[in-house]
Amino acid sequence: MPIKIWFNKSFSVTHNLLDLIRQGDIDNNLQLLASHSVNTAMARLAADDWFVEPELSGQAYVDWCLQFCAEQHVSLFVPGKAAINIARRLNEFLDIGTRVLLCADADTLILLDNKAAFSAAVNQASTPTAETIEINSLSEFQAAYADLRQRHSTLCLKPSVSVFGLGFRIIDESHDALEHILAGQEQMLNIHELTRAMQGKPDFKPSLILMEFLAGEEWSVDCVAEYGELIYAIQRRKSNELSTPQYIDNHPDIARMTDVLTQQFKLNGLFNIQFRMGERGIRVLEINARPSGGSPVACATGVNLPFESILRALAPEAQALLRARTPPAKAQTLGLHIHQTMQPCALAL
C-alpha cells in the first residue's frame, strides 16, 4: 500500500519539490497528493492525485484539512497554507494517524513571520541582524531615522510581515519618484515623499521596520533539520549583478550561524535562512519557515533536500522501507556555479 503524502496550497515551488521527491522514491512507495484553490496551479502537473481546495480560512480550513487527511488516509501532511493554525491543532492530526511536517511550533512560526520580533529574539552577539527599529507612526519613523542615520550611510524600510521581499524599499535622500521610475529603480523611495505619505496616518498595520541597508553579497541557505539538529545546509551565494549564476559556497561564519539559529528555534524539515554582507560584516536577514524558491536548484549539489526532509518525518516503518533502497546522499559540491533556471529533472541523485 503506498504511503500518502499531501502538500496543500502553497507557493509555486511545490511542483519542483514533488518532482524531486519522486526521483528519490526509487521503488514508488510514495503517493504524492497536492491541492490548491486554483485548479490550474503548477503542482497539478507533478502530483499523483490532484484536488481543488474549498475557499475556506481560519479554523474552518483546518477542519477541512483534518477531514481530508482522514478520508484520504494521509500518512504525512506538509502544510503551506495555514501552517500556524495547523500547528496549534497538531494533536488532532496525530490522533487520526497523520503526521505533520512543520518547520517549528506555532509560537515560533509566529515569531519567524514577524521580522521585527525575529530581530529582537536572536542573539546579536552570535547571530547579528541588520540594526533594526520597529516603527508604527511618523514620529517614530523620524526619531528612528535620525538615530540610525548617524551610524549608517543608507537605510531601508519594509513591512514587519511580508514574503518575497514585498514592500522593501531603499530610502533615497536625493532623487524623486520620477527619477527612479525613469531609471528603472523599483526599490528606491524618496524620503520626503515617504514622509508626506506617512502624515495623517495614526499608525501602520502591519508595523514597518527601518534598518541599515546591507549592500553586499547575499547567501541563501537551504537546510534540512530534525527539531534543532542540522542535517544539511547548502549555501547559495548570490551576486548583486543580474543574470549572474549562484555559487555553492561554504563560508564558515554562515555555517556557524545557520547551526546556531537551527538550534535556537528548534527548526525542522526543509527551510531557508538568508544572510547578507553589510558594512560591519555578514548579517542575518530572515528565516523562511518553508522551502525557498531556489531550494530545488540547491539539489544540484547531490543532496535531494525535499526527499531527505520528508523521509525523516515519516513513521519509523515507512522510513525503513524507503531507506532500504535509497542511495546515500552525495557529498556537497563546493564551487559549483548554478542558475535559478536549472530544471529539477536534471538534479537527480
Secondary structure, DSSP 8 states (H G I E B T S, - for coil): --EEEEE-S--TTHHHHHHHHHHH-TT--EEEEEEESSTT-GGGGT-SEEEE--S--HHHHHHHHHHHHHHHT-SEEE--TTHHHHHHTHHHHHHTT-EE--SS-HHHHHHHH-HHHHHHHS-TTTS-B--EEEE-SHHHHHHHHHHHHTT-S-EEEEESS-STTTT-EEEESS--HHHHHHTT-TTEEEHHHHHHHHTT-S--SS-EEEEE---S-EEEEEEEEETTEEEEEEEEEE-SSTT--EEEE--HHHHHHHHHHHHHTT--EEEEEEEEEETTEEEEEEEESS--TTHHHHGGGS--HHHHHHHHHS-HHHHHHHHTT--------TT-EE-TT--GGG---
